[in-house]
Amino acid sequence: MSSSAIGIRYAKALLNIASEQKKVEPYAEELANVASVLKSEDLLRLLLDSPTFPLEKKTAIMNDLCELLKLSEGMKTFLSLLLEKDRIGYVPQIEQSYRKFADEQSGVVRATITSANKLTKARSEALKKSLEQQTGKKIVLSLETDKSLIGGLKAEMGGRLFDGSVKTQLKRIEDTLAKG
């Protein structure tokens, strides 16, 4: 089974449990915290993912991590299952899939706006409102800056990229002139 299929399967299972317990967002935050720790701590990730390291020691380490991160009982149980099934290495894929499914379930769309200069609060709120009107869904906006854009905006939403940057427009003009 491919890693993306495994991530999807476990994410759907966790989302079903979270929905029943009405803890979809808390579980998303907890899972993101675990994924972040595993990403930043190479030794921890290697120990927990090692097939030769004893399960009892992995469980003890995971329990300590759960206490440190103040995770809920449901998340502790889920992570224990991942350890038992040797799936702890899939936490980043599970977290990504979980977030996607949770957003779909709650009618949320995540959008990333990249601009050459930092957007004002009023401008970002106006963009958010406009996107919400166009999609009919709640928008969670992430703002980034990239000086190489020169001006304009790039918006990534739902896997689609809308590029209205000056850099891209200049590139199009250059390509048109090169073709004659």
C-alpha positions in Angstrom: 0.0 0.0 0.0 1.4 3.4 -0.9 2.2 5.9 1.8 -0.4 8.4 0.6 -3.1 5.6 0.8 -1.9 4.8 4.4 -2.1 8.4 5.3 -5.5 8.8 3.9 -6.9 5.7 5.6 -5.6 6.7 9.1 -6.7 10.3 8.6 -10.3 9.2 7.7 -10.4 6.9 10.7 -9.2 9.7 13.0 -11.6 12.2 11.5 -14.5 9.8 12.1 -13.6 9.4 15.8 -13.0 13.2 16.1 -16.4 13.9 14.5 -18.2 11.5 16.9 -16.4 13.2 19.9 -16.9 16.7 18.4 -13.1 17.3 18.6 -12.2 17.7 15.0 -10.3 21.0 15.4 -8.5 20.0 18.7 -7.3 16.8 17.1 -6.1 18.7 14.1 -4.0 21.0 16.3 -2.7 18.0 18.4 -1.7 16.1 15.3 0.0 19.1 13.8 2.0 19.5 17.0 3.1 15.9 16.9 4.0 16.2 13.2 6.0 19.3 13.9 8.0 17.7 16.8 8.7 14.6 14.7 9.8 16.8 11.8 12.2 18.9 13.9 13.6 16.1 16.1 15.4 13.6 13.9 16.6 11.3 16.6 13.1 11.0 18.1 11.6 10.2 14.7 14.4 7.6 14.0 13.9 5.9 17.3 10.1 5.7 17.0 10.3 4.5 13.4 13.1 2.0 14.0 12.0 -1.7 13.5 14.8 -2.9 15.9 13.9 -0.6 18.8 11.6 -2.4 21.3 7.9 -1.4 21.3 7.9 -1.0 25.1 10.6 1.7 24.9 8.8 3.4 21.9 5.6 3.4 24.0 7.4 4.9 27.0 8.9 7.6 24.8 5.5 8.3 23.1 3.8 8.6 26.5 6.4 11.1 27.6 5.9 13.1 24.4 2.1 13.0 24.9 2.5 14.3 28.5 4.9 17.0 27.3 2.5 18.2 24.6 -0.6 17.7 26.8 -2.4 15.6 24.3 -5.9 14.3 24.8 -6.6 10.6 25.6 -8.0 10.1 22.1 -4.8 11.3 20.5 -2.7 9.2 22.8 -4.7 6.1 21.8 -4.3 7.0 18.2 -0.6 7.5 18.4 -0.3 4.2 20.4 -2.1 2.4 17.5 0.3 4.0 15.0 3.3 2.8 17.1 1.9 -0.8 17.3 1.3 -0.9 13.6 4.7 0.6 12.7 3.0 3.6 11.1 4.4 6.4 13.2 6.5 7.5 10.2 3.3 8.4 8.4 2.2 11.1 10.9 3.1 14.0 8.4 1.0 12.4 5.6 -1.8 11.6 8.1 -1.8 15.2 9.4 -1.9 16.6 5.9 -4.8 14.3 4.8 -6.6 14.9 8.1 -6.5 18.7 7.7 -7.8 18.4 4.1 -10.7 16.1 5.1 -11.6 18.2 8.2 -11.6 21.4 6.0 -13.9 19.7 3.5 -16.2 18.5 6.2 -16.5 21.9 7.8 -16.6 23.9 4.5 -13.3 25.6 5.0 -10.9 26.5 2.2 -7.3 27.4 2.9 -5.7 30.0 0.7 -2.2 31.3 0.5 -1.7 34.9 -0.8 1.8 35.8 -1.8 2.6 39.5 -2.4 5.8 41.5 -3.1 5.2 43.6 0.0 3.4 42.9 3.3 -0.4 43.4 3.0 -2.2 45.7 5.3 -4.8 44.2 7.7 -7.6 46.0 5.7 -6.3 44.7 2.4 -6.0 41.1 3.6 -9.5 41.2 5.2 -10.9 42.6 1.9 -9.2 39.7 0.0 -10.6 37.2 2.4 -14.2 38.6 2.1 -13.9 38.6 -1.7 -12.7 34.9 -1.7 -15.5 33.9 0.7 -18.1 35.5 -1.6 -16.7 33.8 -4.7 -16.4 30.4 -3.1 -19.3 30.5 -0.7 -17.0 28.9 1.9 -15.1 30.1 4.9 -11.6 31.1 4.0 -8.5 30.6 6.2 -5.9 33.0 4.8 -2.2 32.6 5.0 -0.1 35.6 3.9 3.5 35.4 2.5 5.8 37.9 1.0 8.2 37.4 -2.0 10.1 40.4 -3.2 10.8 38.7 -6.5 7.2 39.2 -7.6 7.9 42.9 -8.1 4.2 43.7 -7.6 0.7 42.2 -7.7 -0.4 39.0 -6.0 -0.3 35.2 -6.3 -3.1 33.2 -4.7 -3.1 29.4 -4.2 -6.4 28.0 -3.2 -7.7 24.4 -3.4 -4.7 23.2 -5.4 -5.1 26.0 -8.0 -2.7 28.9 -8.5 -3.9 32.3 -9.6 -0.9 34.4 -10.6 -1.4 38.1 -11.1 2.2 39.1 -10.3 4.1 41.7 -12.3 6.9 39.1 -12.6 4.7 36.6 -14.4 3.2 39.3 -16.6 6.7 40.5 -17.7 7.6 36.9 -18.4 4.5 36.5 -20.6 5.4 39.7 -22.5 9.0 38.4 -22.9 7.7 35.1 -24.3 5.4 36.9 -26.7 8.2 39.1 -28.0 10.5 36.2 -28.4 8.0 34.3 -30.5 7.7 37.3 -32.8 
